[in-house]
């Protein structure tokens, strides 16, 4: 069986899954708009001894994007977790049988359609149906959009443990009265997002995290046992792993353009112009990471370090323009 819902075509997993659920309740928005309403702009440099190499991320942590979208649009978000694999499937199946699209958080390693599976337990899909052996899912455009995987593999993916994992998490969205007017929702989301970004609680987040990263990547290079693989992989994650390019800055740039067209707010218009440059600077950094990956030469790390120092200031100033919203 399949529910009556149109698959959302997106580049990022959480916005794709949530966009599919929103479409079923009559809320159709672009992916940049979803990213902006989700207060998605962030930065993190994350390094732990158990990790093979540091992680550079550019969005808010998993689960928050959807929660923020629901909050800002005035929608009801229902999230459930359970440690029971059987109950986890029974609950989702019951929702599907009642014609309700469901969002799932899982580890993409077990999904049979993934071409290059890696363990990442912060991945999202929407499930639209099932038969005796398969689940019918919506994933990102890169992964094929409308895809399927065996029910057994889905069970493994949902129950996997590890960093960013949840206990068979699933969620649905419902309208609970009138939704918040989009102009109002946009302004609220921007104000909340920039407050979080400009006041990072620790030094590896926000613009402070970018500045810290400018020094940390040199240490990383000097200690690395496989410079070419690590920097190539990091560049791929920043550019092509569901980020929309330029570590999510393309998405936020395009959100600001759409927000300016919607509101006519001059501060948003100026920030959009600034984010054109910010996104290009991130593309330049990623290109330098790719050069490190190709050559293994330290000079490209040093260039990337200088670019990141400047980028910390550039991005902070671009975000500060939104304080007038």
C-alpha positions, -999 to +999 in steps of 0.1 A: +000+000+000+010+036-005-004+068+011-017+097-010+014+120-008+037+136-033+074+129-028+094+161-021+124+166-044+152+179-022+190+179-017+190+177+021+176+146+039+157+163+067+141+190+046+132+163+019+115+141+045+097+170+062+088+186+029+070+154+019+050+154+052+042+191+047+030+186+012+005+161+024-011+187+047-011+213+020+021+233+029+043+236-002+075+256+002+109+256-015+138+238+001+157+271+008+126+284+026+123+252+047+160+255+056+155+291+067+122+285+086+141+256+102+167+281+115+192+259+098+223+282+096+250+271+120+286+259+121+304+232+141+339+219+142+337+185+159+367+164+168+369+134+192+395+108+198+371+080+186+367+098+152+389+090+122+392+127+114+373+160+123+338+168+112+330+202+097+292+209+097+271+238+086+236+233+100+218+230+133+219+195+149+195+168+138+159+170+148+160+208+153+153+217+117+119+200+117+110+212+152+118+248+142+098+245+110+068+233+129+072+259+156+075+288+132+046+278+110+024+270+139+021+233+131+017+203+154+048+180+155+043+146+170+076+127+177+078+092+191+106+069+201+106+033+214+133+007+221+110-021+208+116-029+171+082-045+169+063-016+183+083+008+162+071-008+130+035-014+143+031+023+151+044+034+117+024+008+099-008+020+116-002+056+106+005+045+070-027+024+070-046+056+080-031+074+050-005+094+069+030+100+056+056+094+083+092+108+088+119+084+100+153+091+115+178+062+109+213+051+100+216+052+062+243+025+063+216-002+061+195+012+033+199-010+003+197+017-023+226+037-009+255+036-034+282+044-009+269+034+025+285+049+056+273+048+092+254+080+098+225+078+122+213+113+117+197+105+083+160+112+075+136+097+051+098+098+046+080+065+044+049+064+021+040+027+020+050-009+023+043-044+010+051-079+023+088-074+019+097-037+012+092-002+025+086+026+000+106+057+010+114+093-001+151+102+001+172+130-014+174+136-052+210+122-050+198+089-036+170+085-062+140+103-045+114+075-047+132+044-034+126+012-016+145-010+008+136-043+025+116-042+057+145-060+075+170-034+064+147-007+075+144-023+109+182-024+112+186+012+101+160+025+125+174+006+155+211+012+149+230+027+178+258+053+177+265+090+174+233+110+166+211+079+168+176+078+183+154+049+194+134+041+163+123+077+160+094+086+138+073+118+134+043+132+118+031+168+112-005+180+115-023+213+111-037+225+144-058+255+135-045+283+113-009+283+103+013+314+110+015+338+080+047+332+061+060+368+064+057+365+102+072+331+103+102+342+082+110+371+104+107+350+136+129+323+122+156+348+111+157+365+145+159+332+164+186+318+141+209+348+142+206+350+180+218+314+182+245+319+156+260+351+171+260+338+206+277+304+205+280+287+239+313+271+230+342+280+208+337+254+181+303+267+171+291+297+149+316+322+137+339+315+166+340+279+154+351+290+119+379+310+134+389+280+155+388+257+125+413+280+107+439+268+133+427+233+138+430+222+102+467+228+103+471+206+134+448+181+116+470+181+085+502+176+106+488+147+126+469+130+098+478+094+088+460+098+054+458+134+044+445+128+009+416+106+019+406+127+049+406+161+032+390+147+000+362+132+021+357+163+042+354+184+010+328+159-004+308+162+029+308+200+028+299+202-009+278+172-019+266+153+012+231+168+011+243+204+019+231+220-013+267+231-019+290+255+000+283+239+034+245+249+033+254+285+025+238+282-010+205+272+007+206+301+032+216+325+005+186+314-016+163+315+015+173+352+020+166+360-016+131+345-013+126+361+021+135+395+007+111+390-023+083+381+002+089+408+028+106+437+010+128+441+042+159+460+031+180+443+059+172+409+044+181+422+010+215+434+021+222+401+039+213+382+008+239+402-012+264+395+016+256+358+015+264+356-022+300+364-012+299+341+019+287+311-002+315+318-027+341+319+000+329+285+013+332+271-022+368+285-023+376+268+010+362+235-002+382+238-034+414+242-013+404+211+007+401+192-026+436+205-036+450+191-004+433+158-012+447+157-047+483+168-038+488+162-001+507+196-001+507+218+031+505+251+012+468+245+004+460+239+040+477+272+049+457+290+022+425+274+035+434+285+070+438+321+059+406+319+040+387+306+070+401+334+093+387+360+068+355+339+064+348+340+102+346+378+100+328+378+066+301+355+078+296+372+112+292+406+095+267+391+070+246+376+098+248+408+118+230+426+090+199+406+099+198+421+134+178+449+119+150+425+109 
